[in-house]
Amino acid sequence: MNKLKKLATYMCIAAMTFVVITATSVPVSATESEWEWTVSDITIPEALRLGATVMAENDLYLIGGLNDNGITLNSVYVYQEGIWNTKSPLPNAVHSASAAYYDGKIYVFGGTATGGPRNTLQIYNITNDIWTSTTMPYSTFNISSTAVGDKIYLAGGRIGGSTTVTNYFYEFDTDSGAFKKMPDMLVAAGGPVDLIYYDNELYFFGGFVGNTSNVNIPIAACQKYNFVSNEWELIQSSPGIIAQSAIIQIGSDVYIIGGRIDNAVDEVYKYSLLTNTWTQVTPLPHPLYGASAIVIDNELHLLGFTSTSVYVYVPSTPALHVLLDINEQVQLSMSHNLPDNLSYIWTSTDSSVAEVDLNGVVTGINEGRCRIYAESSDGLFKDYIPVIVIENADDQRLALHLNSGEEKRLWFGDDPLAVLWSSMDTSIAVVDANGKVSGLNHGLCIVKAELDGVEQYIYVRVNS
């Protein structure tokens, strides 16, 4: 990204006062209360679900799946440096397979299509873009897998059509190509895509159990395998749905995202590998199942469902958001010369929440969150500002609260006298050289502090 330019917001506050706010990236390690779902600027090449995803050599692979017309796909997409490319297709089209990566190769286990589950292991050589195939010990889909060193472990899955699940547990040796039977799981299940490896243990979360009358029976039971004892044990059961959910590990936490009983759900749960406890966290914007979770650029992305959109679960910092009321407008800019905006392409990640016109004017439409992007015509520059739309937004802005005539001190840096202080509306509040803010008249304004080229802002609300 061109660091010489920054997308800025000219926010109308009170008597048409303006403030500039810049966007910043925040890592995934932020506290849970600061996270939110939004829509990424990344889109997948086609609407699909139940595809296999895997990170390989810093690239994201999206393999097979089921499209909106119920057609099983053999497509292979790879996301490299911000662009989707196609690779050699799967020899056998499947959905509900599981993929793992080791040493230049992607291993796609099982899956299903017309005719039922497959007992095929399809192996992709990244260097020469060639697929080869071999057989597995059993036909299965909705199997779970993960790579641990040069071994790949497989657990559970549906077998015998779609009405039976298994508690099988296998080790696959990537060097010899041999499958080794391991101790069976305590509870037979199929449904999660990924096994989670942590501290010499493998975790299997929930899944479907099946019978001849109803295959879609999710279970709450969760279990783990210990490599030292060579045994499985039950762990704390899930409080919600874990069937055809997206599962991903970030540090010592595992996120269980969406899923279904008969219909999709929007629930998201976090399991602590350290404390064996569950927490319900921010739900999805919409119910979905059959998606895959992956971390791209330190952000959790959820892809592969009934649209080309990609949800992203990111840390949010209130100071980095523009807060709008419904029908409220805000002017964004690329420079102090507003006509320069016409040289950029303006887009909203969710126009049902906020729209942006050719001049960079954003209008709040409905309550929600989205991002407003500006991109240069040559594609060399692209930046965004997050937007939150809330009805009665003025009542929701976190601010320093003063009564008329009241004074409070602000602090920035080690020496307040080294800071350049200013109020964006001196009819509402003023600030002196020491950072002392004085409330004057009823209203909402912004106080700016500038130190060594770094600018920070805070709202000040004054009651008359």
C-alpha positions as CSV (number, residue, x, y, z in Angstrom):
1,M,0.0,0.0,0.0
2,N,1.2,3.5,-0.8
3,K,2.0,4.9,2.7
4,L,2.2,8.4,1.4
5,K,-1.6,8.6,1.2
6,K,-4.3,7.9,3.7
7,L,-8.0,7.7,3.3
8,A,-9.5,10.3,5.6
9,T,-12.9,11.3,6.9
10,Y,-14.3,14.7,7.0
11,M,-17.0,14.3,9.6
12,C,-19.7,16.9,10.1
13,I,-20.1,17.6,13.8
14,A,-22.3,20.3,15.1
15,A,-21.6,23.5,13.1
16,M,-20.0,21.7,10.1
17,T,-16.7,21.2,11.8
18,F,-14.3,18.8,10.2
19,V,-11.9,16.1,11.5
20,V,-9.5,13.8,9.8
21,I,-9.4,10.1,10.9
22,T,-7.1,7.5,9.4
23,A,-7.5,3.7,9.3
24,T,-5.1,1.2,10.9
25,S,-4.6,-2.5,11.0
26,V,-5.0,-4.4,14.3
27,P,-3.7,-7.9,15.0
28,V,-6.0,-10.9,15.9
29,S,-4.8,-11.0,19.5
30,A,-7.1,-8.2,20.6
31,T,-9.5,-8.9,23.5
32,E,-12.8,-10.7,22.6
33,S,-15.0,-7.7,23.5
34,E,-13.3,-5.7,20.7
35,W,-14.0,-8.1,17.9
36,E,-16.7,-7.7,15.2
37,W,-17.9,-9.4,12.0
38,T,-17.9,-7.4,8.8
39,V,-17.7,-8.1,5.0
40,S,-14.2,-8.4,3.5
41,D,-13.1,-6.8,0.3
42,I,-12.0,-10.3,-0.7
43,T,-14.6,-12.3,-2.7
44,I,-14.4,-15.9,-3.8
45,P,-14.6,-16.8,-7.5
46,E,-18.0,-18.5,-7.2
47,A,-20.7,-19.2,-4.6
48,L,-20.0,-22.6,-3.0
49,R,-20.1,-24.4,0.3
50,L,-18.6,-27.5,1.8
51,G,-15.3,-27.0,-0.1
52,A,-12.0,-28.0,1.4
53,T,-9.6,-25.1,2.4
54,V,-6.0,-25.3,3.3
55,M,-3.1,-22.8,3.7
56,A,-0.1,-24.0,1.7
57,E,3.2,-22.0,1.3
58,N,1.4,-18.8,2.4
59,D,-1.3,-19.3,-0.2
60,L,-5.0,-20.2,0.4
61,Y,-6.4,-23.1,-1.6
62,L,-10.2,-23.6,-2.0
63,I,-10.9,-27.1,-3.4
64,G,-14.1,-28.7,-4.6
65,G,-17.4,-28.0,-2.9
66,L,-21.1,-27.7,-3.8
67,N,-22.6,-24.8,-5.8
68,D,-26.0,-23.2,-5.5
69,N,-27.4,-25.6,-8.1
70,G,-26.4,-28.7,-6.1
71,I,-23.6,-29.5,-8.5
72,T,-20.4,-31.0,-7.0
73,L,-17.3,-29.1,-8.1
74,N,-13.8,-30.2,-9.2
75,S,-12.5,-26.6,-9.2
76,V,-9.3,-25.6,-7.5
77,Y,-8.7,-22.0,-6.6
78,V,-5.7,-20.4,-5.0
79,Y,-5.5,-17.0,-3.5
80,Q,-2.0,-15.5,-4.1
81,E,-1.0,-11.9,-3.4
82,G,-4.5,-10.6,-3.5
83,I,-5.6,-12.5,-6.7
84,W,-7.5,-15.7,-7.2
85,N,-6.0,-18.1,-9.7
86,T,-7.2,-21.5,-11.0
87,K,-5.1,-24.7,-10.8
88,S,-5.5,-28.1,-12.3
89,P,-8.9,-29.5,-11.3
90,L,-9.5,-32.4,-9.0
91,P,-9.5,-35.7,-10.8
92,N,-12.7,-36.6,-8.9
93,A,-15.2,-33.8,-8.0
94,V,-16.1,-33.9,-4.3
95,H,-17.6,-31.8,-1.6
96,S,-17.4,-32.3,2.2
97,A,-13.8,-33.5,1.9
98,S,-11.0,-32.6,4.3
99,A,-7.6,-31.2,3.2
100,A,-4.2,-31.0,4.9
101,Y,-0.8,-29.7,3.7
102,Y,2.7,-31.1,4.2
103,D,6.0,-30.5,2.3
104,G,4.8,-29.2,-1.0
105,K,1.7,-31.4,-1.3
106,I,-2.0,-31.0,-0.5
107,Y,-3.8,-34.1,0.6
108,V,-7.6,-34.2,0.0
109,F,-9.3,-37.0,1.9
110,G,-12.6,-38.6,0.9
111,G,-15.6,-36.4,0.2
112,T,-18.8,-37.2,-1.5
113,A,-20.7,-36.7,-4.8
114,T,-23.3,-38.5,-6.8
115,G,-23.1,-42.1,-5.9
116,G,-22.1,-41.6,-2.3
117,P,-18.9,-41.2,-0.2
118,R,-15.5,-41.7,-1.8
119,N,-12.5,-43.8,-0.5
120,T,-10.1,-41.7,-2.6
121,L,-7.1,-39.7,-1.4
122,Q,-6.3,-37.1,-4.0
123,I,-2.8,-35.6,-3.7
124,Y,-1.8,-32.3,-5.3
125,N,1.8,-31.5,-6.1
126,I,2.1,-27.7,-5.9
127,T,5.4,-27.4,-7.8
128,N,4.2,-29.2,-11.0
129,D,0.4,-28.6,-10.7
130,I,-0.3,-32.3,-11.0
131,W,-2.8,-34.5,-9.1
132,T,-2.4,-38.1,-8.3
133,S,-4.8,-40.5,-6.4
134,T,-4.7,-43.5,-4.1
135,T,-7.2,-45.3,-2.0
136,M,-8.2,-44.9,1.7
137,P,-9.2,-47.6,4.1
138,Y,-12.8,-46.6,3.9
139,S,-15.3,-44.5,2.0
140,T,-16.1,-41.3,3.9
141,F,-17.0,-37.7,3.9
142,N,-17.3,-35.0,6.7
143,I,-14.1,-36.5,7.9
144,S,-11.7,-34.4,10.1
145,S,-7.9,-34.1,9.5
146,T,-4.8,-32.3,10.4
147,A,-1.1,-32.6,9.8
148,V,1.3,-33.1,12.7
149,G,4.9,-33.2,11.4
150,D,5.1,-35.7,8.5
151,K,1.9,-37.5,9.6
152,I,-1.7,-36.6,8.9
153,Y,-4.4,-37.8,11.3
154,L,-8.0,-38.6,10.3
155,A,-10.9,-39.0,12.6
156,G,-14.6,-39.8,12.3
157,G,-16.7,-39.1,9.2
158,R,-19.8,-40.4,7.6
159,I,-19.7,-43.8,5.9
160,G,-22.1,-46.3,4.3
161,G,-24.1,-43.6,2.4
162,S,-25.0,-40.7,4.6
163,T,-26.8,-42.4,7.4
164,T,-23.9,-43.9,9.4
165,V,-21.0,-42.2,11.2
166,T,-17.8,-43.8,12.4
167,N,-15.4,-43.4,15.3
168,Y,-12.4,-44.5,13.2
169,F,-9.0,-42.9,13.8
170,Y,-6.1,-43.3,11.4
171,E,-2.6,-42.0,10.9
172,F,-1.4,-41.4,7.4
173,D,2.4,-41.5,6.7
174,T,3.2,-39.0,4.0
175,D,6.6,-40.7,3.3
176,S,5.4,-44.2,2.9
177,G,1.8,-43.5,1.9
178,A,0.6,-46.1,4.5
179,F,-2.5,-45.8,6.7
180,K,-2.2,-47.0,10.3
181,K,-5.2,-47.8,12.5
182,M,-5.2,-45.9,15.8
183,P,-7.5,-46.2,18.9
184,D,-11.1,-45.5,18.0
185,M,-12.7,-42.3,19.3
186,L,-15.1,-42.6,22.2
187,V,-18.0,-41.1,20.3
188,A,-18.6,-41.7,16.6
189,A,-19.4,-38.6,14.7
190,G,-18.9,-36.8,11.4
191,G,-19.2,-33.1,10.6
192,P,-16.3,-31.0,11.7
193,V,-13.7,-30.5,8.9
194,D,-10.6,-29.9,11.1
195,L,-8.9,-31.7,13.9
196,I,-7.1,-29.3,16.2
197,Y,-3.6,-30.1,17.4
198,Y,-2.3,-28.5,20.6
199,D,0.3,-29.4,23.2
200,N,0.6,-33.1,22.1
201,E,-3.1,-33.6,21.9
202,L,-5.7,-33.8,19.1
203,Y,-9.2,-32.3,19.6
204,F,-12.4,-33.4,17.9
205,F,-15.4,-31.1,18.4
206,G,-19.0,-32.2,18.1
207,G,-20.3,-33.4,14.7
208,F,-23.3,-35.3,13.4
209,V,-24.5,-38.6,14.5
210,G,-26.7,-40.5,12.1
211,N,-29.3,-43.2,11.8
212,T,-31.6,-44.5,9.1
213,S,-34.3,-41.9,9.8
214,N,-32.4,-38.6,10.3
215,V,-28.7,-37.9,9.5
216,N,-28.7,-34.3,10.8
217,I,-28.5,-34.9,14.5
218,P,-25.7,-32.7,15.9
219,I,-24.1,-33.7,19.2
220,A,-22.5,-31.6,21.9
221,A,-19.9,-34.2,22.9
222,C,-16.3,-33.2,22.4
223,Q,-13.2,-35.4,22.8
224,K,-9.4,-35.3,22.6
225,Y,-6.6,-37.8,21.9
226,N,-3.4,-37.8,24.0
227,F,-0.3,-38.9,22.1
228,V,1.5,-39.9,25.3
229,S,-1.2,-42.1,26.8
230,N,-2.5,-43.2,23.3
231,E,-6.0,-42.7,24.6
232,W,-9.1,-40.6,23.9
233,E,-11.0,-38.8,26.7
234,L,-14.2,-36.6,26.8
235,I,-13.8,-32.9,27.4
236,Q,-16.3,-30.2,28.2
237,S,-19.3,-30.5,25.9
238,S,-20.2,-27.7,23.6
239,P,-23.0,-25.3,24.6
240,G,-24.2,-25.0,21.0
241,I,-24.2,-26.5,17.5
242,I,-21.0,-28.0,16.1
243,A,-22.1,-29.7,12.9
244,Q,-20.8,-28.6,9.5
245,S,-19.3,-25.6,11.4
246,A,-16.1,-23.8,10.5
247,I,-13.4,-24.5,13.1
248,I,-10.1,-22.7,13.5
249,Q,-7.5,-22.3,16.2
250,I,-6.0,-19.0,17.1
251,G,-3.4,-19.3,19.9
252,S,-4.8,-21.3,22.7
253,D,-8.5,-20.7,21.6
254,V,-10.6,-22.6,19.1
255,Y,-13.5,-20.9,17.3
256,I,-16.6,-22.8,16.3
257,I,-18.4,-20.8,13.7
258,G,-22.0,-21.3,12.4
259,G,-23.2,-24.8,11.5
260,R,-26.7,-26.3,11.3
261,I,-29.3,-28.7,12.7
262,D,-31.7,-28.7,9.8
263,N,-31.2,-25.0,9.2
264,A,-28.1,-22.9,9.4
265,V,-27.3,-21.0,12.7
266,D,-25.4,-17.8,13.4
267,E,-23.9,-18.9,16.7
268,V,-20.1,-18.6,17.4
269,Y,-18.4,-20.2,20.3
270,K,-14.8,-20.0,21.6
271,Y,-13.2,-23.0,23.4
272,S,-10.2,-22.4,25.6
273,L,-7.6,-25.2,25.3
274,L,-6.1,-24.0,28.5
275,T,-9.1,-24.0,30.8
276,N,-11.5,-26.5,29.0
277,T,-14.3,-23.8,29.0
278,W,-16.6,-22.4,26.4
279,T,-17.6,-18.8,25.7
280,Q,-20.3,-17.5,23.3
281,V,-19.0,-14.6,21.3
282,T,-20.2,-12.2,18.6
283,P,-22.7,-14.1,16.3
284,L,-22.4,-14.1,12.5
285,P,-24.2,-11.4,10.5
286,H,-26.2,-14.2,8.9
287,P,-26.8,-17.9,9.7
288,L,-24.6,-20.2,7.6
289,Y,-23.1,-23.7,7.5
290,G,-20.5,-25.5,5.4
291,A,-18.0,-22.5,5.4
292,S,-14.3,-22.7,6.1
293,A,-12.3,-20.4,8.4
294,I,-8.8,-19.2,7.6
295,V,-6.4,-16.5,8.8
296,I,-5.3,-14.0,6.1
297,D,-3.2,-11.0,7.0
298,N,-3.8,-11.5,10.7
299,E,-7.6,-11.5,10.2
300,L,-10.0,-14.4,10.5
301,H,-11.8,-14.9,7.2
302,L,-14.9,-17.1,6.7
303,L,-15.4,-18.3,3.1
304,G,-17.4,-20.7,1.1
305,F,-21.2,-20.5,1.5
306,T,-24.1,-19.4,-0.7
307,S,-22.6,-16.2,-2.0
308,T,-19.2,-15.0,-3.1
309,S,-18.9,-12.7,-0.1
310,V,-16.3,-13.4,2.6
311,Y,-17.0,-12.6,6.2
312,V,-14.1,-11.3,8.2
313,Y,-13.8,-11.4,12.0
314,V,-11.5,-8.6,13.0
315,P,-10.5,-6.6,16.1
316,S,-12.2,-3.2,16.1
317,T,-11.1,-0.1,17.9
318,P,-13.9,2.5,18.5
319,A,-11.5,5.4,17.6
320,L,-11.1,3.9,14.1
321,H,-14.8,3.8,13.2
322,V,-17.0,6.4,11.7
323,L,-20.3,6.4,13.6
324,L,-23.3,7.4,11.5
325,D,-27.0,7.7,12.2
326,I,-29.5,6.4,9.7
327,N,-29.6,8.9,6.8
328,E,-26.7,10.8,8.2
329,Q,-23.9,11.6,5.6
330,V,-20.2,11.9,6.0
331,Q,-17.6,13.2,3.5
332,L,-14.5,11.0,2.9
333,S,-11.4,12.5,1.2
334,M,-8.1,11.5,-0.4
335,S,-6.6,15.0,-0.1
336,H,-7.5,18.5,0.9
337,N,-8.7,19.0,-2.6
338,L,-12.1,17.2,-2.7
339,P,-12.3,17.0,-6.5
340,D,-9.4,14.5,-6.3
341,N,-12.0,12.0,-5.0
342,L,-13.3,11.6,-8.5
343,S,-9.9,9.9,-9.5
344,Y,-10.7,7.0,-7.1
345,I,-13.1,4.1,-7.1
346,W,-15.4,4.2,-4.1
347,T,-17.1,1.1,-2.8
348,S,-19.0,-0.2,0.2
349,T,-18.6,-3.8,1.5
350,D,-22.3,-3.7,2.4
351,S,-24.5,-1.1,0.6
352,S,-27.5,-2.2,2.7
353,V,-25.7,-0.6,5.7
354,A,-24.0,2.4,4.1
355,E,-23.7,3.7,0.5
356,V,-20.9,5.8,-1.0
357,D,-21.1,7.9,-4.1
358,L,-18.5,8.9,-6.7
359,N,-17.4,11.8,-4.6
360,G,-16.8,9.8,-1.5
361,V,-19.9,10.9,0.4
362,V,-21.2,8.1,2.6
363,T,-24.8,7.7,3.7
364,G,-26.0,5.6,6.6
365,I,-28.8,3.3,5.4
366,N,-29.5,0.7,8.1
367,E,-28.0,-0.4,11.4
368,G,-24.8,-2.5,10.9
369,R,-21.1,-2.4,10.1
370,C,-19.2,-2.2,6.8
371,R,-16.1,-0.8,5.3
372,I,-15.8,2.0,2.7
373,Y,-12.9,1.6,0.3
374,A,-11.1,4.0,-2.0
375,E,-9.0,2.5,-4.7
376,S,-6.8,4.3,-7.3
377,S,-7.6,3.6,-11.0
378,D,-4.3,1.9,-11.4
379,G,-4.9,-0.4,-8.4
380,L,-1.7,0.6,-6.7
381,F,-3.4,2.3,-3.7
382,K,-6.3,0.9,-1.7
383,D,-7.4,1.9,1.8
384,Y,-10.6,1.7,3.9
385,I,-12.4,3.3,6.8
386,P,-14.8,1.1,9.0
387,V,-18.3,2.5,9.4
388,I,-20.9,1.7,12.1
389,V,-24.5,2.8,11.4
390,I,-26.7,3.1,14.5
391,E,-30.1,4.7,15.0
392,N,-29.8,7.8,17.2
393,A,-26.0,7.6,16.8
394,D,-25.3,10.8,18.8
395,D,-26.5,9.0,21.9
396,Q,-24.0,6.1,21.2
397,R,-20.8,8.1,20.8
398,L,-18.4,7.5,23.7
399,A,-17.3,10.9,24.9
400,L,-15.8,13.0,27.7
401,H,-18.9,14.4,29.4
402,L,-18.9,17.9,30.7
403,N,-21.4,20.4,31.9
404,S,-21.3,23.9,30.7
405,G,-18.5,25.7,32.6
406,E,-16.9,22.4,33.8
407,E,-13.2,21.8,33.1
408,K,-11.3,18.5,32.8
409,R,-7.7,17.5,31.8
410,L,-6.6,15.3,28.9
411,W,-3.3,13.6,28.7
412,F,-1.2,12.6,25.6
413,G,2.5,11.6,25.7
414,D,4.8,12.5,28.6
415,D,4.6,16.3,28.4
416,P,1.2,18.0,27.8
417,L,3.1,21.2,26.9
418,A,4.7,19.4,23.9
419,V,1.3,18.6,22.5
420,L,-0.6,20.8,20.0
421,W,-4.1,20.9,21.3
422,S,-7.2,22.1,19.4
423,S,-11.0,21.9,19.5
424,M,-12.9,21.3,16.3
425,D,-15.7,23.4,17.5
426,T,-14.8,26.2,19.9
427,S,-18.4,27.2,20.3
428,I,-19.0,23.9,22.2
429,A,-15.7,23.3,24.0
430,V,-12.2,24.8,24.1
431,V,-8.9,23.3,25.1
432,D,-5.8,25.1,26.4
433,A,-2.1,24.4,25.9
434,N,-2.0,22.1,28.9
435,G,-4.8,19.9,27.6
436,K,-7.5,21.4,29.9
437,V,-10.9,21.1,28.2
438,S,-13.7,23.6,29.1
439,G,-17.3,23.0,28.3
440,L,-19.1,26.0,26.9
441,N,-22.4,25.2,25.2
442,H,-24.6,22.2,24.6
443,G,-23.4,19.9,21.8
444,L,-20.9,17.4,20.6
445,C,-17.4,18.2,19.3
446,I,-14.0,16.7,18.9
447,V,-10.7,17.6,20.5
448,K,-7.5,16.9,18.7
449,A,-4.0,16.2,20.1
450,E,-1.0,16.2,17.9
451,L,2.5,15.1,19.0
452,D,5.5,14.3,16.7
453,G,3.2,13.9,13.7
454,V,0.8,11.6,15.5
455,E,-2.8,12.7,15.8
456,Q,-5.4,11.4,18.3
457,Y,-9.0,12.5,18.7
458,I,-11.6,12.3,21.4
459,Y,-15.3,13.3,21.5
460,V,-16.4,15.9,24.1
461,R,-20.1,16.1,24.9
462,V,-21.3,19.2,26.7
463,N,-24.6,19.6,28.5
464,S,-26.0,23.1,28.8
